């Protein structure tokens, strides 16, 4: 009888060593509670004041850099608004990505199939689809919130006529309130629109989102980590390291991708814990300009190199190092290379210089003993192992 040999490499599928549920690691995932955008959600609620009354429609334009949470903010608002209005005014949300569907017929087809999945894909002009859409909304007693994501692609490709038509869909019937509209764009698009559209949309309905801060990024990936990963696979220091690595861009997608990549790398090794080196490696790959340049070492003073060597050795194993640990390890390195160590103030000045040139990041925290305060240093976008190799070669000359 032939023995069936099972492929052991497939055992890792569903093993859940690190990742329990990959869905929250997808950028399109919409959590129950949105982190870092309370103010923006509140402003949207203000812009949509009165939407609970029949015959009322509202509009908003969200702009902001890539990864600033425009889409997830709009989707969260739409979901919450749909739930909030359910007892008084049934609402349906239709979201269309205009990068994928950049023409008026394509967008309209996506909108109407969100109401009627059986609507034919061909054989209807844009005007017919608009009227069919209005009839179906009236027949079902629904108010429709249309979210046009990356709407600038539609405007560039096909003009702004669809926006105009959606804003005036009720005019010929001497009625109001069929459709509300949220448009999303990286760049402000108001100036690209005709005055007739601007007057209906309203300049005051524009809401600009800023890039996320490091603290906001940390809150975002902390939420995703708790939803997606095994609790033993990460700690708060690792999450802070990821947030700092993505902090320069302020892009939540970068932070989420770093968390996801590092978690997958741990699973690939068959381990149950994410290493800080995984984060640092992927951060360096995602930002080639920040990869370690050996020429930087040549410009550092001797003691600055020794301090950086002490830091890098520790950060090969840990996400961060405290000020006290830096000084202790620096003294050990000085003894190794037979160099008299500098005093506390000089060490502190060197640490500030390393931070200024971007070699390390700093955060304030507690000592873990009572109420004492200290500072913690990390290396989110450099690979400590590579730094150690270069520094040891330089310091041994």
PyMOL commands that set and color helices and strands:
alter all, ss='L'
color gray80, all
select helices_A, chain A and resi 8-12+22-25+38-47+70-85+104-115+126-140+151-158+161-167+171-173+190-192+195-201+203-205+214-228+231-233+236-247+252-268+276-286+288-290+295-298+302-315+323-336+344-356+384-395
alter helices_A, ss='H'
color red, helices_A
select strands_A, chain A and resi 59-64+91-97+143-149+179-185+206-209+321-322+361-366+373-378
alter strands_A, ss='S'
color yellow, strands_A
deselect
rebuild
show_as cartoon
